[in-house]
Amino acid sequence: MSKKEFITVIKANQNLIYKICYSYCSNSEDRKDLEQEILMQLWNSFGKFDGRVKVSTWIYKVALNTAISFFRNSSKTNKKVVHLDSSIFSITNNDDDEQLNENINTLKKLIDKLNEFDKAVILLYLGNNKYSEISEILGISETNVATKISRIKTVLKEQFAKN
């Protein structure tokens, strides 16, 4: 595949790359570094993409694996909280509804506390990906995806009730 094809694919899927960068990095410098790392990993593996899955699924898989590795490596030297970007939530944010805003912010804080893998699962789930796509991206069975989502929802509901 050519450089031109790669650029076209990246431009068509840049929002999901940004979503992952914003979900795993709290400051702009780290986001830029992660974005570059993701793009480098995508470029290096672009020739291996065989079309058995959708391009977006492949990009998610590479980007999430890169983000998790990046987060783990940066966590070893510098512990920090990762804040999720509000754009991953499909709920329409109405500024007039103060309670809704408060609930969304509470939910974001609770998701921030999840481990990297669970955060990836819920990020994909909130991104309206099908269980089959999440399974393909994360390399776990659809049954495991369903179980993880159910458990994460239960934990989030319990923690939300405490707040």
DORO-23279 format. One record per residue (C-alpha): residue number from 0; residue in three letters; x, y, z. Coordinates in steps of 0.001 Angstrom, whole numbers, plus 524288, in hexadecimal, padded with zeros to 5 digits. Layout:
REM residues N
<r><nr>NUM</nr><rest>Ala</rest><c1>X</c1><c2>Y</c2><c3>Z</c3></r>
...
This chain:
REM residues 163
<r><nr>0</nr><rest>Met</rest><c1>80000</c1><c2>80000</c2><c3>80000</c3></r>
<r><nr>1</nr><rest>Ser</rest><c1>80488</c1><c2>80D88</c2><c3>7FCBF</c3></r>
<r><nr>2</nr><rest>Lys</rest><c1>80716</c1><c2>8194B</c2><c3>80545</c3></r>
<r><nr>3</nr><rest>Lys</rest><c1>7FB5B</c1><c2>81FF4</c2><c3>7FEEB</c3></r>
<r><nr>4</nr><rest>Glu</rest><c1>7F25F</c1><c2>81499</c2><c3>8028C</c3></r>
<r><nr>5</nr><rest>Phe</rest><c1>7F77B</c1><c2>814DA</c2><c3>81076</c3></r>
<r><nr>6</nr><rest>Ile</rest><c1>7F4D5</c1><c2>82360</c2><c3>811DE</c3></r>
<r><nr>7</nr><rest>Thr</rest><c1>7E711</c1><c2>82194</c2><c3>80C79</c3></r>
<r><nr>8</nr><rest>Val</rest><c1>7E43A</c1><c2>816A8</c2><c3>8163D</c3></r>
<r><nr>9</nr><rest>Ile</rest><c1>7E9B3</c1><c2>81E86</c2><c3>8219D</c3></r>
<r><nr>10</nr><rest>Lys</rest><c1>7E1F7</c1><c2>82ABA</c2><c3>81E0C</c3></r>
<r><nr>11</nr><rest>Ala</rest><c1>7D57B</c1><c2>822BD</c2><c3>81D19</c3></r>
<r><nr>12</nr><rest>Asn</rest><c1>7D7D6</c1><c2>81D09</c2><c3>82AB3</c3></r>
<r><nr>13</nr><rest>Gln</rest><c1>7DEAC</c1><c2>8282E</c2><c3>831B2</c3></r>
<r><nr>14</nr><rest>Asn</rest><c1>7D393</c1><c2>82A11</c2><c3>83B73</c3></r>
<r><nr>15</nr><rest>Leu</rest><c1>7D536</c1><c2>81C97</c2><c3>8414A</c3></r>
<r><nr>16</nr><rest>Ile</rest><c1>7E3DE</c1><c2>81EE7</c2><c3>842A1</c3></r>
<r><nr>17</nr><rest>Tyr</rest><c1>7E131</c1><c2>82BDD</c2><c3>84982</c3></r>
<r><nr>18</nr><rest>Lys</rest><c1>7D714</c1><c2>8255C</c2><c3>8523B</c3></r>
<r><nr>19</nr><rest>Ile</rest><c1>7E10E</c1><c2>81B72</c2><c3>856D8</c3></r>
<r><nr>20</nr><rest>Cys</rest><c1>7EB99</c1><c2>825C8</c2><c3>858C3</c3></r>
<r><nr>21</nr><rest>Tyr</rest><c1>7E273</c1><c2>82E43</c2><c3>860DF</c3></r>
<r><nr>22</nr><rest>Ser</rest><c1>7DE04</c1><c2>8228F</c2><c3>868C9</c3></r>
<r><nr>23</nr><rest>Tyr</rest><c1>7EBA2</c1><c2>81E10</c2><c3>86C6B</c3></r>
<r><nr>24</nr><rest>Cys</rest><c1>7F33C</c1><c2>82AD3</c2><c3>86DDC</c3></r>
<r><nr>25</nr><rest>Ser</rest><c1>7F028</c1><c2>8362C</c2><c3>876A4</c3></r>
<r><nr>26</nr><rest>Asn</rest><c1>7F8C8</c1><c2>84097</c2><c3>870AA</c3></r>
<r><nr>27</nr><rest>Ser</rest><c1>7FADE</c1><c2>8455B</c2><c3>862D8</c3></r>
<r><nr>28</nr><rest>Glu</rest><c1>80946</c1><c2>841AE</c2><c3>861E8</c3></r>
<r><nr>29</nr><rest>Asp</rest><c1>8067C</c1><c2>83392</c2><c3>865A1</c3></r>
<r><nr>30</nr><rest>Arg</rest><c1>7FB0D</c1><c2>83336</c2><c3>85C13</c3></r>
<r><nr>31</nr><rest>Lys</rest><c1>803FC</c1><c2>837EE</c2><c3>8511C</c3></r>
<r><nr>32</nr><rest>Asp</rest><c1>80E1D</c1><c2>82DA5</c2><c3>854B9</c3></r>
<r><nr>33</nr><rest>Leu</rest><c1>803D7</c1><c2>822FA</c2><c3>8552B</c3></r>
<r><nr>34</nr><rest>Glu</rest><c1>7FDF6</c1><c2>82760</c2><c3>8484B</c3></r>
<r><nr>35</nr><rest>Gln</rest><c1>80B4F</c1><c2>826B6</c2><c3>841DC</c3></r>
<r><nr>36</nr><rest>Glu</rest><c1>80DC7</c1><c2>8194F</c2><c3>847BE</c3></r>
<r><nr>37</nr><rest>Ile</rest><c1>80098</c1><c2>8145D</c2><c3>842E4</c3></r>
<r><nr>38</nr><rest>Leu</rest><c1>80312</c1><c2>819BA</c2><c3>83544</c3></r>
<r><nr>39</nr><rest>Met</rest><c1>81083</c1><c2>8138E</c2><c3>83509</c3></r>
<r><nr>40</nr><rest>Gln</rest><c1>80AF8</c1><c2>8065D</c2><c3>83942</c3></r>
<r><nr>41</nr><rest>Leu</rest><c1>8002D</c1><c2>8076C</c2><c3>82F13</c3></r>
<r><nr>42</nr><rest>Trp</rest><c1>809F6</c1><c2>80ACB</c2><c3>8246E</c3></r>
<r><nr>43</nr><rest>Asn</rest><c1>812EC</c1><c2>7FF99</c2><c3>8284D</c3></r>
<r><nr>44</nr><rest>Ser</rest><c1>807BB</c1><c2>7F5DC</c2><c3>827F1</c3></r>
<r><nr>45</nr><rest>Phe</rest><c1>8003D</c1><c2>7FBB7</c2><c3>81C74</c3></r>
<r><nr>46</nr><rest>Gly</rest><c1>8062F</c1><c2>7F227</c2><c3>812DB</c3></r>
<r><nr>47</nr><rest>Lys</rest><c1>80184</c1><c2>7E6CE</c2><c3>81B46</c3></r>
<r><nr>48</nr><rest>Phe</rest><c1>7F352</c1><c2>7EB36</c2><c3>81B16</c3></r>
<r><nr>49</nr><rest>Asp</rest><c1>7EC5C</c1><c2>7E0A4</c2><c3>81369</c3></r>
<r><nr>50</nr><rest>Gly</rest><c1>7DE69</c1><c2>7E5A1</c2><c3>8133F</c3></r>
<r><nr>51</nr><rest>Arg</rest><c1>7D89D</c1><c2>7DA7C</c2><c3>81B49</c3></r>
<r><nr>52</nr><rest>Val</rest><c1>7D31D</c1><c2>7E4A9</c2><c3>824A7</c3></r>
<r><nr>53</nr><rest>Lys</rest><c1>7CE5D</c1><c2>7F27D</c2><c3>82282</c3></r>
<r><nr>54</nr><rest>Val</rest><c1>7D8F9</c1><c2>7FCC9</c2><c3>821D4</c3></r>
<r><nr>55</nr><rest>Ser</rest><c1>7D334</c1><c2>803A7</c2><c3>82DB3</c3></r>
<r><nr>56</nr><rest>Thr</rest><c1>7D3D8</c1><c2>7F6FE</c2><c3>8358C</c3></r>
<r><nr>57</nr><rest>Trp</rest><c1>7E212</c1><c2>7F52E</c2><c3>831DC</c3></r>
<r><nr>58</nr><rest>Ile</rest><c1>7E540</c1><c2>8035E</c2><c3>83557</c3></r>
<r><nr>59</nr><rest>Tyr</rest><c1>7DE54</c1><c2>8020F</c2><c3>84278</c3></r>
<r><nr>60</nr><rest>Lys</rest><c1>7E604</c1><c2>7F5C3</c2><c3>8458B</c3></r>
<r><nr>61</nr><rest>Val</rest><c1>7F337</c1><c2>7FBB3</c2><c3>8422E</c3></r>
<r><nr>62</nr><rest>Ala</rest><c1>7EFF5</c1><c2>808A8</c2><c3>848CB</c3></r>
<r><nr>63</nr><rest>Leu</rest><c1>7EAEC</c1><c2>80288</c2><c3>8555A</c3></r>
<r><nr>64</nr><rest>Asn</rest><c1>7F662</c1><c2>7F93F</c2><c3>85689</c3></r>
<r><nr>65</nr><rest>Thr</rest><c1>7FFA9</c1><c2>80493</c2><c3>85448</c3></r>
<r><nr>66</nr><rest>Ala</rest><c1>7F866</c1><c2>80D2E</c2><c3>85E1D</c3></r>
<r><nr>67</nr><rest>Ile</rest><c1>7F868</c1><c2>802AC</c2><c3>8688B</c3></r>
<r><nr>68</nr><rest>Ser</rest><c1>806FA</c1><c2>8005B</c2><c3>866AC</c3></r>
<r><nr>69</nr><rest>Phe</rest><c1>80983</c1><c2>80F04</c2><c3>8668A</c3></r>
<r><nr>70</nr><rest>Phe</rest><c1>8017F</c1><c2>810E2</c2><c3>872F7</c3></r>
<r><nr>71</nr><rest>Arg</rest><c1>8085D</c1><c2>805AD</c2><c3>879E5</c3></r>
<r><nr>72</nr><rest>Asn</rest><c1>815CA</c1><c2>80AC8</c2><c3>87618</c3></r>
<r><nr>73</nr><rest>Ser</rest><c1>812B5</c1><c2>818A7</c2><c3>87A5D</c3></r>
<r><nr>74</nr><rest>Ser</rest><c1>80C4F</c1><c2>813C0</c2><c3>886E7</c3></r>
<r><nr>75</nr><rest>Lys</rest><c1>818E1</c1><c2>80D18</c2><c3>88B0F</c3></r>
<r><nr>76</nr><rest>Thr</rest><c1>81FD2</c1><c2>81A10</c2><c3>88BA6</c3></r>
<r><nr>77</nr><rest>Asn</rest><c1>814BA</c1><c2>82372</c2><c3>88E32</c3></r>
<r><nr>78</nr><rest>Lys</rest><c1>807ED</c1><c2>81F89</c2><c3>89491</c3></r>
<r><nr>79</nr><rest>Lys</rest><c1>7FCCA</c1><c2>82815</c2><c3>88FFF</c3></r>
<r><nr>80</nr><rest>Val</rest><c1>7EE32</c1><c2>827A3</c2><c3>88E57</c3></r>
<r><nr>81</nr><rest>Val</rest><c1>7E930</c1><c2>8266F</c2><c3>88085</c3></r>
<r><nr>82</nr><rest>His</rest><c1>7DCFF</c1><c2>82E69</c2><c3>87DBF</c3></r>
<r><nr>83</nr><rest>Leu</rest><c1>7D35E</c1><c2>82A3A</c2><c3>87368</c3></r>
<r><nr>84</nr><rest>Asp</rest><c1>7CF44</c1><c2>833AE</c2><c3>86900</c3></r>
<r><nr>85</nr><rest>Ser</rest><c1>7C0B4</c1><c2>8367E</c2><c3>869D9</c3></r>
<r><nr>86</nr><rest>Ser</rest><c1>7BF0F</c1><c2>833F8</c2><c3>85B45</c3></r>
<r><nr>87</nr><rest>Ile</rest><c1>7BEC7</c1><c2>82547</c2><c3>85DBC</c3></r>
<r><nr>88</nr><rest>Phe</rest><c1>7B1B2</c1><c2>82688</c2><c3>86471</c3></r>
<r><nr>89</nr><rest>Ser</rest><c1>7A626</c1><c2>82552</c2><c3>85B6A</c3></r>
<r><nr>90</nr><rest>Ile</rest><c1>79D52</c1><c2>82CCA</c2><c3>864C8</c3></r>
<r><nr>91</nr><rest>Thr</rest><c1>79A25</c1><c2>83A53</c2><c3>85FD0</c3></r>
<r><nr>92</nr><rest>Asn</rest><c1>79F7F</c1><c2>84414</c2><c3>8695E</c3></r>
<r><nr>93</nr><rest>Asn</rest><c1>79545</c1><c2>84E89</c2><c3>86BED</c3></r>
<r><nr>94</nr><rest>Asp</rest><c1>79B1C</c1><c2>859EB</c2><c3>87363</c3></r>
<r><nr>95</nr><rest>Asp</rest><c1>78DBA</c1><c2>85D07</c2><c3>87923</c3></r>
<r><nr>96</nr><rest>Asp</rest><c1>78D16</c1><c2>84FF8</c2><c3>87FF3</c3></r>
<r><nr>97</nr><rest>Glu</rest><c1>7965E</c1><c2>8515E</c2><c3>88B63</c3></r>
<r><nr>98</nr><rest>Gln</rest><c1>79335</c1><c2>843E4</c2><c3>890FB</c3></r>
<r><nr>99</nr><rest>Leu</rest><c1>7964E</c1><c2>83D50</c2><c3>883F5</c3></r>
<r><nr>100</nr><rest>Asn</rest><c1>7A34B</c1><c2>84478</c2><c3>88344</c3></r>
<r><nr>101</nr><rest>Glu</rest><c1>7A67E</c1><c2>84066</c2><c3>8911D</c3></r>
<r><nr>102</nr><rest>Asn</rest><c1>7A300</c1><c2>83233</c2><c3>88E2A</c3></r>
<r><nr>103</nr><rest>Ile</rest><c1>7AB6B</c1><c2>83216</c2><c3>881EE</c3></r>
<r><nr>104</nr><rest>Asn</rest><c1>7B6F5</c1><c2>837D9</c2><c3>8894F</c3></r>
<r><nr>105</nr><rest>Thr</rest><c1>7B559</c1><c2>82DCB</c2><c3>89427</c3></r>
<r><nr>106</nr><rest>Leu</rest><c1>7B4D5</c1><c2>822D1</c2><c3>88A3C</c3></r>
<r><nr>107</nr><rest>Lys</rest><c1>7C118</c1><c2>827EA</c2><c3>88375</c3></r>
<r><nr>108</nr><rest>Lys</rest><c1>7C858</c1><c2>8283B</c2><c3>89077</c3></r>
<r><nr>109</nr><rest>Leu</rest><c1>7C432</c1><c2>81A52</c2><c3>89385</c3></r>
<r><nr>110</nr><rest>Ile</rest><c1>7C889</c1><c2>81586</c2><c3>88627</c3></r>
<r><nr>111</nr><rest>Asp</rest><c1>7D58A</c1><c2>81C85</c2><c3>88822</c3></r>
<r><nr>112</nr><rest>Lys</rest><c1>7D802</c1><c2>8138E</c2><c3>893C4</c3></r>
<r><nr>113</nr><rest>Leu</rest><c1>7D694</c1><c2>806FA</c2><c3>88BD7</c3></r>
<r><nr>114</nr><rest>Asn</rest><c1>7E296</c1><c2>7FF27</c2><c3>88814</c3></r>
<r><nr>115</nr><rest>Glu</rest><c1>7E7A1</c1><c2>800F0</c2><c3>87A31</c3></r>
<r><nr>116</nr><rest>Phe</rest><c1>7E10C</c1><c2>7F4D1</c2><c3>874A5</c3></r>
<r><nr>117</nr><rest>Asp</rest><c1>7D3AF</c1><c2>7F78F</c2><c3>87AAA</c3></r>
<r><nr>118</nr><rest>Lys</rest><c1>7D4C3</c1><c2>805A1</c2><c3>87628</c3></r>
<r><nr>119</nr><rest>Ala</rest><c1>7D75E</c1><c2>8009F</c2><c3>86857</c3></r>
<r><nr>120</nr><rest>Val</rest><c1>7CB7A</c1><c2>7F7AD</c2><c3>8691C</c3></r>
<r><nr>121</nr><rest>Ile</rest><c1>7C25C</c1><c2>80270</c2><c3>86DBF</c3></r>
<r><nr>122</nr><rest>Leu</rest><c1>7C830</c1><c2>80C37</c2><c3>86414</c3></r>
<r><nr>123</nr><rest>Leu</rest><c1>7C504</c1><c2>80304</c2><c3>858E8</c3></r>
<r><nr>124</nr><rest>Tyr</rest><c1>7B794</c1><c2>80037</c2><c3>85E8A</c3></r>
<r><nr>125</nr><rest>Leu</rest><c1>7B475</c1><c2>80EB7</c2><c3>85FF3</c3></r>
<r><nr>126</nr><rest>Gly</rest><c1>7B956</c1><c2>8108A</c2><c3>8520B</c3></r>
<r><nr>127</nr><rest>Asn</rest><c1>7ADC5</c1><c2>8081F</c2><c3>84DA8</c3></r>
<r><nr>128</nr><rest>Asn</rest><c1>7B64E</c1><c2>7FCEE</c2><c3>84901</c3></r>
<r><nr>129</nr><rest>Lys</rest><c1>7AFFB</c1><c2>7EF99</c2><c3>847CD</c3></r>
<r><nr>130</nr><rest>Tyr</rest><c1>7B472</c1><c2>7E4CB</c2><c3>850EA</c3></r>
<r><nr>131</nr><rest>Ser</rest><c1>7BA5D</c1><c2>7DDDD</c2><c3>84537</c3></r>
<r><nr>132</nr><rest>Glu</rest><c1>7C283</c1><c2>7E9EC</c2><c3>84205</c3></r>
<r><nr>133</nr><rest>Ile</rest><c1>7C6D0</c1><c2>7EB93</c2><c3>85025</c3></r>
<r><nr>134</nr><rest>Ser</rest><c1>7CA63</c1><c2>7DD27</c2><c3>85069</c3></r>
<r><nr>135</nr><rest>Glu</rest><c1>7D282</c1><c2>7DE8C</c2><c3>84413</c3></r>
<r><nr>136</nr><rest>Ile</rest><c1>7D94D</c1><c2>7EAE2</c2><c3>848B8</c3></r>
<r><nr>137</nr><rest>Leu</rest><c1>7DCBD</c1><c2>7E5EA</c2><c3>8564F</c3></r>
<r><nr>138</nr><rest>Gly</rest><c1>7DF3D</c1><c2>7D7C2</c2><c3>852B8</c3></r>
<r><nr>139</nr><rest>Ile</rest><c1>7D552</c1><c2>7D1FE</c2><c3>85C20</c3></r>
<r><nr>140</nr><rest>Ser</rest><c1>7C8E9</c1><c2>7CA43</c2><c3>8599A</c3></r>
<r><nr>141</nr><rest>Glu</rest><c1>7BBBB</c1><c2>7D0E0</c2><c3>857D8</c3></r>
<r><nr>142</nr><rest>Thr</rest><c1>7B715</c1><c2>7C9DE</c2><c3>86412</c3></r>
<r><nr>143</nr><rest>Asn</rest><c1>7C279</c1><c2>7CF99</c2><c3>86B90</c3></r>
<r><nr>144</nr><rest>Val</rest><c1>7BF2F</c1><c2>7DD12</c2><c3>8660D</c3></r>
<r><nr>145</nr><rest>Ala</rest><c1>7B120</c1><c2>7DBD0</c2><c3>86AAC</c3></r>
<r><nr>146</nr><rest>Thr</rest><c1>7B587</c1><c2>7D72A</c2><c3>87816</c3></r>
<r><nr>147</nr><rest>Lys</rest><c1>7BF84</c1><c2>7E218</c2><c3>8798E</c3></r>
<r><nr>148</nr><rest>Ile</rest><c1>7B5B6</c1><c2>7EC83</c2><c3>87575</c3></r>
<r><nr>149</nr><rest>Ser</rest><c1>7ABAC</c1><c2>7E72E</c2><c3>87EEC</c3></r>
<r><nr>150</nr><rest>Arg</rest><c1>7B57E</c1><c2>7E71F</c2><c3>88A13</c3></r>
<r><nr>151</nr><rest>Ile</rest><c1>7BA88</c1><c2>7F4B1</c2><c3>886E3</c3></r>
<r><nr>152</nr><rest>Lys</rest><c1>7AC9D</c1><c2>7F9F3</c2><c3>88678</c3></r>
<r><nr>153</nr><rest>Thr</rest><c1>7A9C3</c1><c2>7F3B4</c2><c3>893A8</c3></r>
<r><nr>154</nr><rest>Val</rest><c1>7B5F7</c1><c2>7F9A8</c2><c3>899B4</c3></r>
<r><nr>155</nr><rest>Leu</rest><c1>7B2EF</c1><c2>806F7</c2><c3>893D7</c3></r>
<r><nr>156</nr><rest>Lys</rest><c1>7A4C2</c1><c2>8066C</c2><c3>898A0</c3></r>
<r><nr>157</nr><rest>Glu</rest><c1>7A92D</c1><c2>802DA</c2><c3>8A66B</c3></r>
<r><nr>158</nr><rest>Gln</rest><c1>7B365</c1><c2>80D91</c2><c3>8A6BD</c3></r>
<r><nr>159</nr><rest>Phe</rest><c1>7A9ED</c1><c2>81750</c2><c3>8A0B8</c3></r>
<r><nr>160</nr><rest>Ala</rest><c1>79FF9</c1><c2>81460</c2><c3>8AB61</c3></r>
<r><nr>161</nr><rest>Lys</rest><c1>7AA2D</c1><c2>81755</c2><c3>8B5C5</c3></r>
<r><nr>162</nr><rest>Asn</rest><c1>7ACB2</c1><c2>824FC</c2><c3>8B024</c3></r>
